[in-house]
Amino acid sequence: MDFLGEHSPELLPGRRPPLPVQGAVEAPHGTTIVAASFPGGVVLAGDRRATMGNVIAQRDIEKVFPADEYSAVGIAGTAGLAVEMVKLFQLELEHFEKVEGAQLSLEGKANRLSTMIRSNLGMAMQGLAVVPLFAGWDVDRAKGRIFSYDVTGGRSEEHGFAATGSGSLFARGALKKLYRDDLTENQAATAVVQALYDAADDDSATGGPDLARRIYPIVTVITEEGFKRFTEAEVSEIARAIHERRMEEPDGPRAALL
């Protein structure tokens, strides 16, 4: 970013001149991203739908990407700008590691992403916002951590679980009832897919598991062993089990009253 800022500042997302239009710009938007921590790491997942206004722009978009070996980013907001920002973020982390001979701390990665989001504020004011969810394994603290952001680059650490995107209200509500501190990796993955299912139930911009087209949420996990993406077969098994259960209970699992 520093190199581009010095030599070709017009190539940076946040340095582009304002668009000569009135009102918000219509572009594909991605939603919804959810994350949940468990004793051995953190799970980050996202649905596959991108919308443009009231139209489904893409049914199988990918919204969760590895940032480096021990962290991942889930994108919500303007899809094109978000993917570009993630690629630049990946390059920043790789560049730092090659120059310094060591990885940036998880805190440092979260701060760097915050700076990149803030540089896009001008575009965000025109409706082209990027609001990611960042999660990773903190090598120093030996635990998984989750960070959420706002359009101005404001960063907040989330404890237990988090969600962002248009379906985040419903996904967060679902996780609030399903989440426990002692979840296993597979249980945490099931919980986030349940949350995405609930979000799709009430938010038209969020796509649930599409069994007919075999399009399932992207589910990733980051532990002390590094980043891992669940295979399509693994996510399919979770999604089909949830679907079978919801044939009997359409609103999903019930939480205890006390």
C-alpha positions in Angstrom: 0.0 0.0 0.0 2.8 2.4 0.8 4.5 1.7 -2.5 1.3 2.2 -4.5 0.5 5.3 -2.4 3.9 6.8 -3.4 4.1 5.8 -7.1 0.5 5.2 -8.3 -1.9 6.4 -5.7 -4.8 6.3 -8.1 -4.6 2.5 -8.0 -5.5 2.3 -4.3 -9.3 1.6 -3.7 -9.6 4.6 -1.4 -7.8 7.0 -3.6 -10.1 6.8 -6.6 -12.1 9.9 -7.4 -15.7 10.0 -6.4 -18.1 8.7 -9.0 -20.0 11.4 -11.0 -23.4 10.1 -10.1 -26.2 11.1 -7.7 -27.2 8.6 -5.0 -26.1 5.1 -4.3 -24.4 2.9 -7.0 -25.9 -0.5 -7.8 -23.3 -3.2 -7.7 -23.3 -6.9 -6.5 -23.3 -7.1 -2.7 -22.3 -10.1 -0.6 -23.9 -11.2 2.7 -23.8 -12.9 5.3 -20.7 -13.8 7.3 -20.7 -15.5 10.7 -17.9 -16.6 13.1 -17.8 -18.6 16.3 -14.8 -19.5 18.5 -14.3 -22.8 20.3 -11.6 -23.9 22.7 -9.3 -25.0 19.9 -9.7 -22.2 17.4 -12.3 -20.3 15.5 -14.8 -21.0 12.6 -15.6 -18.5 9.9 -18.3 -19.1 7.4 -20.4 -17.3 4.7 -23.4 -17.9 2.5 -23.0 -18.0 -1.3 -25.5 -15.4 -2.5 -24.7 -12.0 -4.0 -27.5 -9.6 -4.7 -27.9 -6.4 -6.8 -31.0 -4.6 -5.6 -33.8 -7.0 -5.7 -32.0 -9.4 -8.1 -29.8 -12.4 -7.2 -26.6 -11.5 -9.0 -24.7 -14.7 -8.2 -25.7 -17.9 -6.4 -22.2 -19.3 -5.7 -20.0 -16.4 -4.9 -17.1 -17.1 -2.5 -16.9 -14.7 0.5 -14.4 -16.3 2.9 -10.7 -16.2 2.1 -7.5 -17.1 3.9 -5.5 -14.0 4.8 -2.4 -16.0 5.7 -1.6 -19.3 7.4 -3.3 -18.3 10.7 -6.1 -15.9 9.7 -9.1 -15.5 7.4 -11.4 -12.8 6.1 -15.1 -13.0 5.4 -16.4 -10.2 3.1 -19.8 -8.4 3.3 -20.6 -5.4 1.2 -19.7 -4.4 -2.4 -18.3 -7.7 -3.7 -15.8 -6.3 -6.3 -14.1 -3.8 -3.9 -14.1 -6.4 -1.1 -12.3 -9.0 -3.2 -9.8 -6.4 -4.3 -9.2 -5.4 -0.7 -8.7 -9.0 0.4 -6.1 -9.6 -2.3 -4.2 -6.5 -1.3 -4.5 -7.5 2.4 -3.1 -11.0 1.6 -0.2 -9.3 -0.3 0.5 -6.9 2.6 0.8 -9.8 5.0 3.0 -11.8 2.7 5.2 -8.8 2.1 5.6 -8.1 5.8 6.6 -11.8 6.4 9.2 -11.7 3.7 10.7 -8.4 4.7 10.7 -9.0 8.5 11.2 -12.8 8.5 8.3 -13.2 10.9 4.5 -13.1 10.8 2.6 -10.0 11.9 0.8 -10.5 15.2 -3.0 -11.1 14.9 -3.6 -7.7 16.6 -1.4 -6.1 13.9 -3.2 -7.9 11.1 -6.6 -6.6 12.5 -5.2 -3.1 12.7 -3.9 -3.2 9.2 -7.2 -4.3 7.8 -8.9 -1.5 9.8 -6.6 1.0 8.0 -7.5 -0.4 4.6 -11.3 -0.2 5.3 -10.9 3.4 6.4 -9.2 4.3 3.1 -12.4 3.2 1.3 -14.6 5.6 3.3 -15.2 7.9 0.3 -16.6 5.0 -1.7 -18.6 3.8 1.3 -20.4 7.1 1.5 -21.7 6.4 -2.1 -23.0 3.0 -1.1 -19.9 1.0 -2.0 -19.1 -0.1 1.5 -16.9 -3.0 2.5 -17.5 -4.5 6.0 -15.5 -7.6 6.6 -15.2 -10.0 9.5 -11.7 -11.1 10.5 -10.8 -14.2 12.5 -7.6 -16.1 13.3 -5.5 -18.0 15.7 -3.5 -15.8 18.0 -0.2 -17.6 18.4 0.8 -15.5 21.4 -2.4 -16.1 23.3 -3.0 -19.6 22.0 -6.7 -19.0 21.2 -9.0 -18.1 18.3 -10.1 -14.4 18.1 -12.7 -12.6 16.1 -12.7 -8.9 14.9 -15.6 -7.0 13.4 -15.5 -3.6 11.7 -17.7 -0.6 10.6 -17.5 1.3 7.4 -15.1 3.9 9.0 -12.6 1.2 9.9 -13.6 1.1 13.5 -12.5 -2.2 15.0 -14.1 -4.3 17.8 -13.0 -7.6 19.2 -16.0 -10.0 19.5 -16.1 -12.7 22.1 -17.7 -16.0 21.4 -19.4 -15.2 18.1 -20.1 -12.5 15.6 -21.9 -11.8 12.3 -21.9 -9.1 9.6 -23.9 -8.4 6.5 -27.6 -7.9 5.9 -28.6 -11.1 7.5 -26.3 -10.6 10.6 -29.2 -9.5 12.8 -30.9 -12.9 12.4 -27.6 -14.9 12.4 -26.5 -13.3 15.6 -29.8 -14.0 17.2 -29.5 -17.6 16.3 -26.0 -17.9 17.6 -27.0 -16.2 20.8 -29.2 -19.2 21.5 -27.0 -22.0 20.1 -23.5 -20.9 21.2 -21.7 -22.5 24.1 -18.1 -22.1 25.3 -17.4 -25.8 25.1 -18.3 -26.5 21.5 -16.2 -28.9 19.5 -14.9 -27.9 16.0 -17.7 -29.8 14.3 -20.3 -28.4 16.7 -19.1 -24.9 16.0 -19.3 -25.5 12.3 -22.9 -26.8 12.7 -23.8 -23.8 14.8 -22.7 -21.3 12.1 -24.5 -23.2 9.4 -27.6 -23.2 11.5 -27.2 -19.4 11.9 -26.8 -18.9 8.1 -30.0 -21.1 7.7 -31.9 -18.8 10.1 -30.5 -15.7 8.3 -31.7 -17.0 5.0 -35.1 -17.7 6.5 -35.7 -14.0 7.2 -33.3 -12.1 4.9 -33.8 -12.3 1.1 -30.2 -11.3 0.4 -28.8 -14.3 2.3 -28.8 -17.7 0.5 -29.4 -20.9 2.5 -27.9 -24.3 1.5 -29.1 -25.1 -2.1 -29.4 -28.9 -2.0 -30.7 -29.1 -5.6 -27.7 -27.2 -7.1 -25.3 -28.6 -4.5 -24.3 -25.0 -3.4 -23.4 -25.0 0.3 -22.0 -22.3 2.6 -18.2 -21.9 2.8 -17.0 -23.1 6.2 -13.4 -22.6 7.3 -11.6 -23.2 10.6 -8.4 -21.7 11.9 -6.5 -23.6 14.7 -2.9 -23.9 15.9 -2.4 -26.1 12.9 -3.4 -23.2 10.6 -6.2 -22.5 8.1 -8.4 -25.2 6.8 -11.5 -25.1 4.6 -14.1 -27.7 5.1 -14.6 -29.9 2.0 -17.8 -29.8 0.0 -18.6 -33.3 1.3 -18.2 -32.2 4.9 -20.4 -29.1 4.5 -22.9 -31.1 2.5 -23.2 -33.6 5.4 -23.8 -30.8 7.9 -26.3 -29.0 5.6 -28.3 -32.1 4.8 -28.5 -33.1 8.5 -29.8 -29.7 9.3 -32.3 -29.8 6.4 -33.6 -33.2 7.5 -34.1 -32.0 11.1 -35.8 -28.8 9.9 -38.3 -30.9 7.9 -39.7 -31.7 11.4 -38.8 -28.4 13.1 -38.8 -25.6 10.4 -37.7 -22.9 12.8 -34.6 -24.9 13.9 -33.5 -26.2 17.3 -35.1 -24.8 20.5 -33.1 -23.3 23.3 -33.9 -24.2 26.9 -36.0 -21.6 28.8 -33.8 -21.8 31.9 
